Amino acid sequence: MKIEVIVVAVALFLITLVVSINIVPIKADTQASTIVFVDSPMVEGTVIGENITVNINVSGVTNLFGWQAGVTFNPKVLNCIEYYEGEFLSRAVNRSINPANGTVWCGTLRQPRWNNTEGIIYYHGCSVLGPVPGVDGSGQLGYLVFEVVGIGVSDLHLIDVILVNSEIEVIPHEVVDIFTVPWGEVDYSIETISNLTGIMNPPNPPSSGIFHHTFSPEEETIGFDVITEYDNSLNVIIPAELLGGDLKVMIDDSPVSYSLTKNDTHASLYFTHGHSIHNIKIKGTTVIPEFPPTIALPLSMILTLLAVVFAKRRTRGKPKT
């Protein structure tokens, strides 16, 4: 009996250890002059009815005069309830010189402004008014407010992004997109950095973005669709533990060449494609097992200990000869 108590106690300790592990994968470093991203890109719904605010941010921009952006989300977890202008462009306003200076916040011409059934927030934008220069630096372009309607995880994906300067010229930029793969006790993040640029006031949104993310351990693939009005470059950063080995990039089921950078934790794949709609698949030769390593080892130890207990019970039950 004493041995059984010790075994069960050890098993409970190992289970507690597994549940308490929280691994945050290291993100690969990136370099870009101007970056547009959502903070935070992944929202976890835990309390029904709770309101959550996230930012649409810009980093390292020069002479920003106007912008537009929309967002897609998981409607089973979130509903959008508001989209506000951020403070970044108001830095250009100097009403002490000209009281007419200011900013104008423009919602989409399409009504309603968002669709909580489909999980899409149509483009909104903001522009400086008056003869003033654009704004340099980093800050908040806009704020999104969501209501939690379901327990789970929702990634937030930017669409229809455009930045323009005071000459009404498009500012080259990179858009950061995060796809979360929950696996065991770990949330793996697949990061895509692209120069996706939409068109101003798209009549049928979206005009650019990354959609329909998938991860298939059976097929050892990561996939997504891309919509763009211009030729595009993609840098996809994948945790090596999730998908690794000899990687292959396919666009519309045709293999394409790519540049590869790897370290111990991630693989970074850079490639390009033309405008229009494309399906992207990245196929590996190794994939994360059904039970991640953080669970497999303790689980194996637990099963072994329990097997010892049952074996001892069977031995005790045999009649002595």
KAJODA-V103944 format. One record per pair of residues at least 4 apart in sequence whose ideal C-beta (glycine too) atoms are under 6 Angstrom apart, sorted by the first residue. I is the first residue (numbers start at 0). J is the second residue. If there is no record, write none. Layout:
# KAJODA-V103944
i:j
I:J
I:J
This chain:
# KAJODA-V103944
i:j
3:308
6:304
6:308
10:301
10:304
13:297
13:300
13:301
17:294
17:297
20:184
20:293
22:185
24:238
25:264
27:236
27:265
27:267
29:192
31:173
32:59
33:59
33:60
33:172
34:58
34:173
35:57
35:160
35:172
35:174
36:56
36:175
37:53
37:55
37:155
38:54
38:56
40:155
40:177
41:154
41:179
42:51
42:153
43:152
44:76
44:147
44:149
44:150
44:151
47:147
49:147
50:144
50:146
51:145
52:142
52:144
53:143
54:139
54:142
55:68
55:140
55:141
56:139
57:140
58:137
61:135
62:133
62:164
62:165
63:133
63:134
63:162
64:127
64:133
64:163
64:164
64:165
65:126
65:163
66:124
66:140
66:162
67:122
67:124
67:161
68:157
68:160
69:120
69:121
69:122
69:158
69:159
70:120
70:155
71:118
71:119
71:156
72:77
72:118
72:153
72:155
73:118
73:153
74:115
74:118
75:149
76:149
76:151
76:153
77:145
77:153
78:115
78:146
78:148
79:113
79:120
79:145
80:144
80:146
81:144
82:123
82:143
83:142
84:104
84:125
85:139
85:140
85:141
85:142
86:139
87:138
87:139
87:140
88:102
88:125
88:127
88:134
89:102
90:134
91:127
91:131
91:134
92:100
92:101
93:100
94:98
94:100
97:129
99:129
100:129
100:131
101:128
102:125
102:127
103:126
103:128
104:125
105:124
106:112
106:123
107:112
107:121
107:122
109:121
113:120
114:119
121:204
122:159
122:204
127:131
132:165
133:164
133:165
152:179
154:177
154:179
156:176
156:209
157:174
158:205
158:208
159:197
159:201
159:204
159:205
159:206
159:207
160:174
160:197
161:197
161:199
162:170
162:172
163:167
163:169
164:168
164:170
173:192
173:194
174:193
174:195
175:192
176:191
176:209
177:188
177:190
178:189
178:212
179:186
179:188
180:187
180:214
181:186
182:187
182:291
183:291
183:294
187:238
187:241
189:237
190:236
191:235
192:234
193:231
193:233
194:232
195:207
195:227
195:231
196:229
197:206
197:207
198:206
198:228
201:206
206:228
207:226
207:227
208:226
209:223
209:225
210:224
211:224
212:223
213:222
214:221
215:220
216:286
219:282
219:283
219:286
220:280
220:282
221:242
221:281
222:280
223:279
224:278
225:277
225:279
226:276
227:231
227:274
228:274
229:274
230:273
230:274
231:272
232:271
233:270
234:269
235:268
236:265
236:267
237:242
237:266
238:265
239:243
239:264
239:265
239:266
240:287
241:287
242:283
242:286
243:283
243:285
244:283
244:284
244:285
245:284
246:283
247:254
247:282
248:255
248:257
248:270
248:281
249:254
249:280
250:255
250:272
250:277
250:279
251:277
251:278
255:270
257:268
257:270
258:269
259:268
260:267
261:266
272:277
290:294
290:295
294:298
